[in-house]
Amino acid sequence: MSGWIKCSDRLPEVGVTVLVYAPPQPDDWPDDIRISFDALDPDADDPRWLVHGEHYEHFCCVALPEGSVGPSEQAPYTHWMPCPPIPAE
């Protein structure tokens, strides 16, 4: 088992930071891997990813040239996994 959990199967506990994976996007470099940290927003009525939501809201609030492309409202994550434990000395 790889440790990755499909978002369609189960979401993480609200407010807990996890690793998230998004598949490559059309403008990515050929070997790009999209792994980052995010958490479900504890103040949202429906499941909403915090970091992705902040990027989306920022994109919507700034004046952009016509034709600019930014993040979609829906997070592109397909999988998540718990963060590993921090290193012990």
LINUR-V515482 format. One line per field, one symbol per residue. ss: DSSP state (~ for helix, > for strand, _ for the rest). phi: phi as a letter, one per 30 degrees, with the letter a starting at -180 (. if undefined). Layout:
# LINUR-V515482
ss->???
phi->???
This chain:
# LINUR-V515482
ss->____>>___________>>>>>___________>>>>>_>________>~~~~~~~~~~~~_______________>>>>>>_______
phi->.djdcddddacdddicdbdbbbdececddecdbcbbcabdddcddbebdddeddddddedccdbdejdcbdddddddcbbaddddddcd
